[in-house]
Amino acid sequence: MEETGRIAGGSLVVFLLLFSWVFHGSASVTYDKRSFIIDGQRKILISGSIHYPRSTPEMWPDLIQKAKDGGLDVIQTYVFWNGHEPSPGKVNADSSSALLLLLIVLAISLLRKDRKMKEIDYRIFQLSGVEGAKTSFGLSLTLLIFFSLDFSYYFEGRYDLVRFIKVVQAAGLYVHLRIGPYVCAEWNFGGFPVWLKYVPGIAFRTDNGPFKVAMQGFTQKIVNMMKAEKLFEPQGGPIIMSQIENEYGPVEYEIGAPGKAYTKWAAAMAVKLDTGVPWVMCKQEDAPDPVIDSCNGFYCENFFPNKEYKPKMFTEAWTGWYTEFGGAIPQRPAEDLAYAVARFIQNRGSFINYYMYHGGTNFGRTAGGPFISTSYDYDAPLDEYGLPSEPKWGHLRDLHKAIKLCEPALVSADPTVTSLGTNLEAHVYKANSGACAAFLANYDPKSSARVTFGNMQYDLPPWSVSILPGCKNAVFNTARISAQSSQMKMTPASTFSWQSYNEETASAYSEDTTTMDGLLEQINITRDATDYLWYMTEVHIKPDEQFLKTGQYPVLTVMSAGHALHVFINGQLSGTVFGGLSNPKLTFSDNVKLIAGANKISLLSVAVGLPNVGLHFETWNAGVLGPVTLKGLNEGTVDMSSWKWSYKIGLKGEALKIQDTTQSSSVEWVEGSLSAQKQPLTWYKSTFNAPGGNDPLALDMSSMGKGQIWINGESIGRHWPAYTAHGNCGDCSYAGIFHEKKCQTGCGEPSQRWYHVPRSWLKPSGNQLIVFEELGGNPAGITLVKRTMDRVCADIFEGQPSLKNSLIGSNKVHSLQSKAHLWCASGLTISKIQFASYGVPQGTCGSFREGSCHAHKSYDALQRNCIGKQSCSVSVAPEVFGGDPCPGSTKKLSVEALCS
């Protein structure tokens, strides 16, 4: 199969040379140890991840502009294979002529007598996804034609990759295209199409012929699409680098030689595609030249590439962490994230990417894990709805400005590192041109320090870095936030009147079921076309069973590989169990009420996303695999695992296309109060008008249990408010090593309460909302809400570093007076100063309190300068607040204002 992959690639290149434009000029993106060099200019590149399917095309321009305003140079995105090729074998209309040629080759192949070759050809035919194929055809021509056809490729709507890249280009930013095609990303099946799992003989991400043929085909498809649109930088496009594979180093370590061979093959395959821009492999210490290895993590300051002549890249600086159903919401302090970036840059880093800069939403059934929530907010600088998450967005913007002021020195010299004391260092860059930049670092998580540098003294808070462009004036400290904080609120905009339709409990041996011996793996049956699979059988109870007299009903035990299970006995819900991200397996074990005669056992197994990470996760299972036992009968315990079981894929409501507004449904909806009986397995429908304004919208689903949501036929995603968050919630200090469980919020509350409704999915009136509820929630509590700014805060120290200090000549050392800046969103003004204290106030935004030192005129200047205005600023100095309330102490101003 090695030879198969080689021949396929060669044939495809020959074919595409006839139809595609190919580079012949020299690349204008190069690199050395100091930085990337674009069109002859060295650059420190600041990047952010925005995944195009996790937002809508209508959101893209605003997201990209906010990223640019935040100081980004590059937008980084994965390419989502399963979104672009969800199933093979469906040929688009514009490929009909190529299909005709394919059929001609197929006819010719019937005459082939080389049996061994026909066997190889047949495997390729199977790979194409053409079901029911019983013969073979010519290998080289087949691959050549097959990979040139647009078999079920989809590049529309949220998956319009070219459009997304052109939006980035229009904003004047670069693109880092992570083709993968494995993405991880908490995305369903790690981005792989589910059909790929069923290619005969395949093993994912190893030295495996069928996998390499498929992977190479998709990678070539994307590269050639980008070339055809002239999107690589040498063609005048924005793509300055691409990534092949993704975080493969740990997998290679586990599997050994096949992994090493695969790494070499993937790198060579990518380089041969001749994109004219560098290729990257993240978390890949042995990335073959000229591919660049890079670092992912919370901190990467001590990482260095495997060759001295490669730039130091931080491809994923994790801005937060994902939320799982059943887990608390992780948050990473802005101070710590800025600290990690500053330490990376001070130690020769030249490319930093925030994963995520905008996380967005796992619409539909795209969330992986399993058990990943529909929200992919990730505590990113731009929140799920596309609004700046303050102070993180503003603090990073100020960091980026400070770094850019240092760029001339950073790209021209190596640093000189000097100890300033215990856990204290200075990194100094001095260029021959005279450019200078210094980074003063305090690595102690508990103690602040005053250091002497260049005959001047500088105050360094714990766990912080100060940046000095020109090596004189500190313009930024990672632990001193000049940007305001903001808190958002969800304001009710609409309620709903409901109709309902009760989903039927499936029964064994009915016409729309398939009956087989034993228990079957769920995804093998559903092919992930739905979350739902019914397992059904019947138990016949004799009249003389003892439990019928005693009332001690038998115990039914069902063991499942996951992810959730609803148990119905004779059409009535008997219980629900579910797993979690750390252990998706589950066991139901409870007494079940059986009657004399035939009893229908119906098990609704529910998937909650397919795994996206792990060694050979394509082999992992879901569904009821047993054993299934019934204990407490006269004969003791009966193992039903090998009985005849009937299977039904999906729900009746799905088959009727209840959620599809374009289909005429024969569903008989029940009106009014009968629709609110909190029944399990119930569909709810309502119509509503779009609220006015431009504020982002969401559904408050706190009254519901578990299920899915659609608006005008578009899937919002899975809802599961009944799964409350468990974790370690409490006080959070920015200082000290961060990990994903350090700063959690929302314990005891739904892991996700609000579900994003994109404005572009709505019409002015007559919008259709469909909710499927598995557990029996109360739809009367569902509310459409607007996300608006509630309050803003500032927390500013006297004399803290400010970017305005950069305006002072480099031959002078001075600090301008600090200022507190407040602003409300467009259309809102500051209506009240909720809290103000100049002195040593305590707490954080929303929970400020006076400390032991407080200026009694703290409110005066703020009320005078800010009330009734959209924005205002106040100097942080004693004379503004009626004098120094505590001479000799380090003071700050904490203020909280309401917007309305």
N, C-alpha and C positions, 0 to 999 in steps of 0.2 A: 504493500500500500504506500510505501515511501515513493516508489516509482510512479504510482498513480497520481499522487499529489504533484510530483514534478512535471509529469506530462500535462496534467490539467492546467497548471499555471502557465506553462509554455504555450499551450494551445490558445488559452484565453488572451495572452498578450498579443499573439499573432493576429487574432481576430479583431481585437480592439484597435490595433494599429490602423486598420482600414477605416475605422469609424470615429476615432477619438483623437483630440489634439493631445500631443505628448510633448513634454519639456525637452529642450535642447540647450537652453542657456545655462549660465552658471548661477548657482544659488545665491540669493541675496540675504539669506539668514545663515549665519555661522556662529561659532562660539569658541571661547577659550576658557581658561580657569577663572577669569574674572567675571564674565557675563556673556549674554547673547549679544551678537552684533548684527543689527538690522540695517540694511542699506549703508553699511560702513559706520554706523553709530552704536557705541556701547550703551546698554540700557540696564538699569535696575528695573525689573518688571514686577508689577503688582497685579495679581490676577484674582478672579473670583469665580466660583462654580455657580452656574445657573443652568439647570437642566430643562431644556425646552418642553418636554412633555408634562412637566410638573407645574406649568402655568399655561395660559392661553395665548395665542398669537396677538390678541388685542392688548395683553399685558406686557408683551416683550419690549416695545419701545420705551415705556416708562421705566421698566426694570433696568434696562441697559443704560438709560440716561442717569438714573439714580446711582448706578454702579460707577459711571464715569464721574459724576459729581462727588462721589465718595473717594475718588483718587485712583481708580483702577485703570490699568493699561490693557488688560487682557480679560476675556471671558473664556472660561474653561467649561466644556461640557462633554459628557459621555455621548456615545451613539448607541441607541437602544435597539438591538437586533430584533428582539421579539415584538417591538412596536412596529418595525418596518417590514418584517417578514413573518407575520403571525402564523401562516400556514403555507406550505409549499403546494404546488400543483394547480393553483388557480392562475390562469394566464389572463392578463389584461387585454382588452380589445385591440390595443395598438400593437400587440405582439402576435397577431393572427398569422401574418406572413411567415414569421419565424417559426411559429407552431407548425405551419404546413411543412416547412423544411424539416422540422423535427420528426414529423410523421413519415416523411419520405425516407429519412434515415432509418427510422424504425422498421419500415417495410423492407428496406435493403437488408437490415440486420437479420431478418427471418431466414435469409439464405445462408447465413454464416454457419460454418461447420466446426470451427475451432471451439470445442466445448469449454476448455479452460478459460478462453477469452470471453465466452458468453457468460460464464459464471461471474467474472469480474464486472462485465457490463451490467448484469442484472443487479448487482449490488449498487452500482451507480444509479440505475433506474429507480431502485428503492429509495436511495438518497433523495432523488428528485421529488419524492412524495406522491408519485402517481400510484394510487392504490389499485390493487387487483392485477398488477402487471405480472404476466406469466412468461415473458420472453426477454430478449436482450437486444442491444444495438451497439454500434461502434463507439468505443471508449473516447477517443480523442475528439471526434466530431460532436459526440453527444455532450461532453463537458463544455466544449467550445460554444455550442448553441445554448445549452441549458443555462449557463451562467450569464449569457448575454440577454436572455429573456427576462422580462419583468414578472417573474413568477410571484404573484401575490404581494409584490412590494407595495408598501404604503408610505407615502411621503406627503400627507395632507394634514390639515388641521394642526393639532398640537405636535404632530410628527413631521411637520414641514421643515426639515433640517436646513435646506438651502435658504428658505425665507428667514429663518432665525439667524443664520450666519450673515446674511445680507443686512439685517437690522443692526447687528453688531458693527458691521463694516460702515454703515451709514452714520453711526455714532462716532466713528473715528477710532475704534478700539480694535485690538488684535484678537485672534482666536487660538486657543489650544484645543485641538480636536482629539479627544480620547476615543479612538475607534475600538479599542479593546480586542475583540468584541465582548469579552466578559467585563461586566461593569461592577458587580457586587451591589453597592449603592442602596441596599435595603429594597431592591427592586425585584419583582417577581422572577424567580429562577435565575437571578443574577444577570438578567438581560438575555439569556438564551431562549430561543423558541422551544416550546415544549415538544414539538414534533422532532426536534433534533435528538431527543432522548431515545427515540424509537428507530433511528437509523441502525440497521444491523451491524453488530460488531463495534459500535462506537464506545469510546471512553473519553470523557471531557478532559481537556487541558492536560494532555500528555502526548507522548510520541505515538499517536494513533492515526492511522491513515484516513478513515472516514471523517474523523473530527477535523483534521487538517485540511482536507478537501473543502469541507463546508465553511470552515473559518476563513480560509483563503478566498473562497468565492465571495463571501460577504465583505471582507476587507477590501478586495479589489473593486467590488460594486461601489462602495463609499468613496474610495480614492478616485475612481474614474468619474463619478458624479461630481466631485469637487473640481476635478480638472476640467470637465466639460463646462462648468459654470465659472471657470477661471477664479477660483477662490483661494488657491495657494499664493503665498506672498510673492514668489517669483513671477506669477502671472498678474500681479497687481491686486491680489486678494488679501484678506485679513489673516489667513491661517499661517501662523509662524512656526508651529510645531504640532506633531501628532504623537499619540501614544499607542503602542501595541501591547497587548495583554494588560494585566492589572494586578498588582500586589501578588505576583506569582512566586516570589522568593520563598515564602513559608511552605507553599505546596511543593516546590522543587526539592526543598530540604527533606520533606516527608517521603517522597517517592523515589528520590535518588536519580540514577542514570537516565531513565526515560524522561524525567523532568528536565535534566540538563540538555538532553538532545532536543527536546521540544523548545526550550528557550533559544537555543542556537538557530533552530529552524524558523521560529517566529520572527526573530530579529532579522535574519537574512531575507526572509520573505518580504518583510516590510520595507527594508532598504531598497530592494530590487524594484519596488513600485515607483521609484524615481519621482518623489513629490517635490524635491527641491528644498525641503525644510527638514530640520532634525527630527529624529524619533526618540521617544522617551520610554523607559520601562521603570515604573515606580516600585519601590521595595524589591529591587532586583540587583543584588550586589555583584552578580557576575554578568551584568548586561554586556553583550559583545559589542566591541567597537563597530561603528561609530555611535551606537545607541547610548543615550545618557541614562544612568541610573539616578533615582531621586528618592526622597524621603516623604513618608506620610506619618502623621501622628499629632499629639498635642504639643510636643517640643521636638525640634530637629537641629538645635544649635551645634551638636557634636557630630552630626553626620557629615561625611565627605564622600564625593563620588569615587568610583573605583580607579579612575585615572586622573592624574594631576591636571591634565589639559581640558577637563570637562567642568562646566559651571556647576555650582552648588544650588540644587533645586529643592524646594519644599512644595511638592505637588498637592499635598492635602494638609493644610493647617486647620485642624478641626475646630470650628467656631463654637461648637456645642456638641450635641449628641442626639441620636434619634429617639423617638418615643415609641414604646411598645405598649400594646393593650395589656393592662394590668401593671404597668410600670409608672413610676413618678416621672415628672417632666424635668429633664436635665437642663441646667443653665450654666454657661461658662462666663465668669466675670470678664467684663471688657478690659479691666486692668491686666488680668493674667494673659489674655489673648495678645494684647499689645506687647506685653513683656516677652512672650514667646517669639513674636515676630522681630522685635528689636534685638533680642539675643541672636537670632538667626542671621540678621543682616550684619550685626557687628562682627560676626565670626565668618565673614567672606560670603555670606549668602547673597544671591543675585536674582533669584526668582522665588516669589512667595505666592501661593494660591490659597484662598480661603475656601474650605469645604465645610459648609456651604456659604455662599454670599447671599443667595436667596434659595431657600429649601423648597418652598412651594407645597404642592398637594399631591398625594398618591391617588389620583382620580381612578375611578373604575376599580379594577381588580389588579392594579399594578404593584401594590405593596407586597413586599416579600417577607423574609424573615425565617419562618412565619411569625405572625402576631405583630407585625409592624403597623402602627396606626395610620389612618388616612392622612393625617397632618404630617408633613415633613418639614416643619418649621425650623428645626435644628438649632434654635436660638441664634439664627443667622442675623447679620446686620440689616438685611431687609426681611421682614417677617413673612409669614405664609401668604399674607394678603398683598404684599408688595410695599408695605409702609416701612419707613425707617424705624428700626428698633433702637431706641435711644436709652442709654448713651452709647451703645456699641457702635452704631453707624458713625456718629459724629466723632467719637474718640479715635476710631481707626482712620477716618478722613484726616484728622489732625496729625496722626502718626505718619500717614503717607506723605503729607506735605513736608514734614520734617525730614523724612528719608530722601525725598526728591531734592531737597536743599543740599543734601550730602552727596548726591549722585556723582558730581564731577570728581570728587576724591575717591569714592568707593570703587569706581570702575578703572581707576588709574594707578592704584597702589595696593600693596599688601599691608595688613594692619601690624602695628607694633603694640604688643600687649604688656601692660605694666600693672603690677599689684599696687593697690592703694590701701591695703590693709586686709584683715581677715574677711573673706567673702566679698572683697571689693576689687574691682578691676577697671582699667581704662583701656579701650581699644581705640587707637589713633591711626587715621589714614592721612598721609601727607603725600601729595602728588608733586611731580617736578614742576608743574604749572603754578604751584603755590596753593592749590586747593587743599583744604584741610577739613576733616570731620572727626569728631570724637564721640565715643559712647562711654558713659560712666555708669557702671553697674553695681548694684547692691544685691547679692544673691541670698542674703539672710532673710528668711520669711518672717522674722519677729522684730528685728531691731532696725531702726533708722540709723543713718550715719551722716556725718559731715566730713567731706573729703576735700583735700587740697589738690588742685590740678592747675597747672599753668600759673602758679602763684595766686590763685583765687580759690575761694571756698564754695562748695556746692552741697546743698542738702539733698540726700537721697533717701526717700521713704523705703521701708522694707520691700524686698522682692520687686525692684524697679530698675529701669534704665533711663537715664537722661541723655538726650541727643543734643549735640552742640555743633551745628554747621559752622564752619569757620574756626572751630575749636575754642570759642570764647563764650558765647551766650547760649545758655540752655533754652531751647525753644519748646521742648516737649519732655515730659516725664510720664512713663507708662502708668504710674499709680496716681497721677493727678489729672482728673478729668475736667476739661474745660467745657465740653459739650453738655447740654442739658439732658436730663432724664425725662422720659415721658411715660405715662401710664394710660392705657387704652381702656375703653369700656364698650360693652355690647348693649346697644339701645334697641329695645323692641320696635319693630317697624310693621309687622303684620302677624295676625293669627290666622288659623285655617278652620274651615268647615270640611268635614271628612265624609267620604264614602268608604265602604270596606268590602273586601272579598276574602272569604276564608279558603285558604289552601287545603286541598284534600290530603288526608294522610294516606300514603300509598299502601297498597296491600299486595301480598304475594300472589303470583299466578294470574294477575290481571293482564289484559291484552297488551298494554304498553310496557311490559317488563320482560326481562330476559332471565331465565332460570338456569342455574348451573350448580354443580356440586362444590361445596366448600366456600371459603371466604376469599375474595379477590381484593387486590390493592386498588385504592380509589383512583389515583391519577391514571393508572393503566386503562381504566374504563372511561373516565370522563375526559381524558386528555386535556384537563384543565379548562374545558369549555364552560364550566359552572363550578361554583363552590360546593354544590350539593349532590349527594349520592344516597339513595335509599337502599338499605339492606333489609330484606324481608323474608320471614319464614312463618310457619304455623306450628303451634304446639297443641297437641290433642290431650286433654285432661280427662282421665277416666272418672266416673261418678264416685268411685270408692277411694279416691285420694284423701288421705287423712286431713290435709290442710283445709279441705272444704268444710270439715266439721269443727276444727279448732280455730280457724281464722288466722293461723300462723302461715302466712303466704310464703311461697318459695322465694329464694333470693336469686335474682338474675344478675350475673356478672358478665360484663362485656369489656374486653381489653382492646384498646384501639391505639394505632400509631399516631393518631391525632387528626384534626386539631380540636374539634368540638363535636359533641354528640347529643342528640335529642332522642330519648327513648319513648316510644309510644306503644301502649298495650291496648289492643282493641280500639284503636283510634284516639285514646286519651293519653295526654302527656304524663309520663311517669317520672321523668327526671331529666336533668341536663347536667353534663359535665364538660369541662374543657381543660386544655393544657396551658402552656405558656411558652415564651420564647426559649427559656433555658431548658425546658423539658416539655415538648409538645405532646408526648404520650399521655394517655388518660385511661382511667378505669371507672366504669359505672358498676356499682354493686349495691343493690337495694331490693327490698321486698316488692314484688309486683303482684297486682290483684288479677289472678287468673280464675276462670270459671270452668265448669264442666263442659266438655266439648271442645270445639275448635277455638283457639286463641291466636289472634294476629299479632305478631311481634314485628314492629317496623322501626328500624334504626335509621335516623337521618344523620349521616356523617357529613360534617361541614369542614371544608378546608379554609384556612385563613392566610392564604398566600403560600407560595412555594419557597423553599430555602434558597438563599442567595449566596451563601458562603459555607465552606467546609470541604474537606477532602472528598472528592467524587460525590458531591451532593445530589447528582443526577440519579444515584442509586437509592436515595432515601425514600421512605415509604410514608403513606398517609392512609387513613381509613381503618375500618374494622378488620383486623387480621387475626383476632382471636387470642386465646380461646374465648368462646362464649358458652357459659355453663348455666344450668338451672339446678339449684340445690334446695332440697326440702321435699322431694317427691317420695312416694313409697319406695321407689327403687333406689333412692339415694340422690346422687348428683349425676346429671346427664350433661355430656359434652355435645353441644349442638354444632360445633365448628365445621364438621364434615357433612352436615345435612345439606339438603337442597336449599339454596338461597336464591331469591329473586332479586334482580337489580333494576333500578330505574334511575336514569340520569336526569338530574335537575328537578325543578318544580313545575307543576302544572301552569302556574302563573308565568313562568319563563317561556314555556312552550306556547302559551297564548300571546306572548309578547306584550304583556300588560304595560311594560315600561316604554314601549315604542309608540310614539305619537303618530307615526305614519301608518300603523297597522290598525285595521278595523277589528276590534276585539269583541268577542261574543260573551264577555264577562258580564254577569249580572251583579252590579254593585248595589249594596245595601245603603240606604240613605240614613242620615240623622243619628239619633242616640244609639241605635243598635250597633253602630260602627265603633263604639268606644267600650266594648266589653272586655278588653284586655285579653283577648284570645291569642294563644300562640299560633304561629304560622298564618299570619294575616297580612293581606295587602291593603294599603290605605291610599286613597287618591283625593287630591284637592286641587282647586285652581285658584290662582291669585294674580294680582297686578304687581308690576315691579314698583318698588318704592322710588320716589324721586331722589335726585342728587347723584353724587358720584362716590359716596362712601362705600367701601367694600361691604359685602353681605355674607351672612352665614346663617345656618340653621342651628338653633339651640335644641339639641336632641336629648336633654338631660332626663326627660320623662320616659324615654324609650329604653329598650333592652339591648337587642343585637339584631343586625340585619343589613340592608343596603338601601341606598337612596338614589333616585333619578329625578332630574328636572328637564322637562322637554326632551326626554329620551336620552339625555347625557347623564352618565353615571357619576355621581358625586363621590361614591366609594362606599366602603363598609362603615357602618356605625356600630359602636359597642359601648355605650355609656354605662351599662351595667357592670362592666369590668373595672372595678375601682383600683386606684393606684396604690401600690405598696412600694416602700423605699425608705430612705433615711432623709427626711425633710427637717430642716432646721436652719440655724444660722450658717452663713456662708462667708468665709473670708477669702478675698482674692489671693492672699499670699500663700505660698506653699504649692507643692506639686498638685496639679489638677488631674482628676480622673472622672470618668463618666458618672460615678455615683456620689461625687463630692457635694455638689450643689443642686439638690433636687427640690422640687416644689410640687404641691398638689396632692400630697398623700391623703388617702381616704376619700378623694373625689374621683369622678370619672377620669380615666386617662385622657379621653378626648370628649369634650362636651359640645364644642362648636365645629361645624363642618362648612368649609368655604363654598360659597355659591358664586361663581364668576358672573359678573354683570353681563358679559357678552353672551351668556347662554339664555338671557331673559328677553322676552318681548315686552312692550309696554303694558299689555294686558293679556289675559287668557293663558297664563303659564300653568303647565301641568306638573304637579309634584306627586311622585309615587314613592311610597315607603313600604318596604317589606320588613315585617317584624317577626323574628323567630320566637322570642320569649314571652311576648304579651305586654308590651309597654302601653302607656296611655298617650295616644296621639293628640289629645286635647292640650297637652303641655308643650307641643312643638311650636316654636316661634321663629319667625324670620327677624334677624337683628342686623343693625348697622354697626360697623366697627369705627368708632370715633375717638378722638383724643379727649381724655378726661382731665388730666392734670399734668403739669410740667414742674420739674424741679431743677435746682442748681445746687452744687455743693463745692464751693470754691475756696481754696486756701489763699491767704495773703502771700503775695510774691511768688506764686507757683509759676513754673515755666509757661511761656506763652509764645505762640507763633509770631506775635507782633514784635518779639525781641529780635527776630531776624531782620527787622527793618533798621536796627541800630548797626552802625558800622562795625566791621569785624575787629577794628583796632580799639573798640570800646567795650567795656563790660558794664552792663546795666540791666535792670529788670524793670519793665513797665508795670504800672499798677494793674493788678488782676481785676477782672470784671466778671460778673455773673450775667449771662445772657439767657433770656427766656423768650420763647415764641410759641404761639398756638398755630394750629393748622389753618389753612385758608378758610375764610368764612367764620372763624372763631376769634374771640378776643379774651384777654385776661379779665376775669370777672371778680376774682377774690384772691387775696393773699391768705392762703390757708395756714401757713406757718412761715416764720422768719426768725432767724437767730444769728447774730454776729457774736462770736465768742468761741466756745468749744461745744457746739451742739452734738448730739448723738443720733444714731439711727440712720436709716436710709429713706429714699423717696417713698412717701406714703406712711412712714412711721417715724418721722423726725421727732425729737424731743429736746428740750433745753438741757444744757449741761451745767456744770458748776460755775461757768462764766457766761453771762448773757448781757448784751447791750439792750437797755430798755427801749431804745428808739430804733430797734431792728426793723420794725414794720414801716416806719415813716417814709423812708426814701423809696421803698418798693411800692407802697400804695400811691405815692405821689407820681412816680415815673411810669408805672405799669398798668394800673387799672384802666380798662377801656381800650387798651391798645393790643394789636396783634403781637407785637414784639417790643422788648425793652432791654436795657442793660443798666447795671448799677455797679459802681466801683466798690471793690472790697478794701476799705481803708477806714481807720478809726473816725476820721472827721465826718464821714458820711453817716455814721450811726451815733453821733453824739459823744464821741471820745472812746478811749481805749478801756474796755471793761476789766482787763486783766493784763497789765503791762508785764512783758517778759515771757508771755505764753504765745505759742503758735496758734493763731486764730484762723477761723474760716467763717464763711457765710453759708448757711443752709436755708433754702427757701423752697416752698411749695405753693404753686398757684393753680387755680381752677380755670379751665377754658370753657367758654359757653357761647 
